[in-house]
Amino acid sequence: MDEQVVLTHQNVYFTVANILVLNEKNQLLVLRRSEWKKIPGTDYRPDLSRATDLPGGIVGDDRSEDVTTGALRELFEETGIEASFDQARLAYAETSYREHGERSQARLVYLLKLDDTPTVELSWEHESFEWLPIAELAGSNYLHSSVHRRAVDYVMAHPTIFNI
């Protein structure tokens, strides 16, 4: 008789959502991470101090929120920018398996097109920001995350779909 295997949500899957924030000039909001104080011997993640980043983080994990609401929450927490649910559009998604923790990860990247350039109020997670033309980022390695680079490339390869 086969033994039943029970997998919990926590061990199997988590979702990270980021947002491509574009202003009225089609400039992308790019954040720069703060210095990271790694805990020796306990933290497996690489040092991402001062790496480029997009607003976002883990969403829907032990929360009563859907992933879009979570992405907008992360946007507000990290930048002070408020946006409504209907303004964010899912633009790119991929999944991968993470050996550390033995679980799958979904990466969602939303597009938020704004009619202006909002005031940005950074949280402790980031030390600076800049607005860069998204067209110049396509095909480049300026963004640290390969997922972020692929999302930008995908959006720029489909300008009519995303109204860029």
Sequence and secondary structure as in RCSB ss.txt:
>XXXX:A:sequence
MDEQVVLTHQNVYFTVANILVLNEKNQLLVLRRSEWKKIPGTDYRPDLSRATDLPGGIVGDDRSEDVTTGALREL
FEETGIEASFDQARLAYAETSYREHGERSQARLVYLLKLDDTPTVELSWEHESFEWLPIAELAGSNYLHSSVHRR
AVDYVMAHPTIFNI
>XXXX:A:secstr
        HHHHEEEEEEEEEE TT EEEEEEE      TTT  S   TT EE SEEEESSSSS  HHHHHHHHH
HHHH     GGGEEEEEEEEEEETTTTEEEEEEEEEEE SS       TTEEEEEEEEHHHHTT S SS HHHHH
HHHHHHH HHHHT 
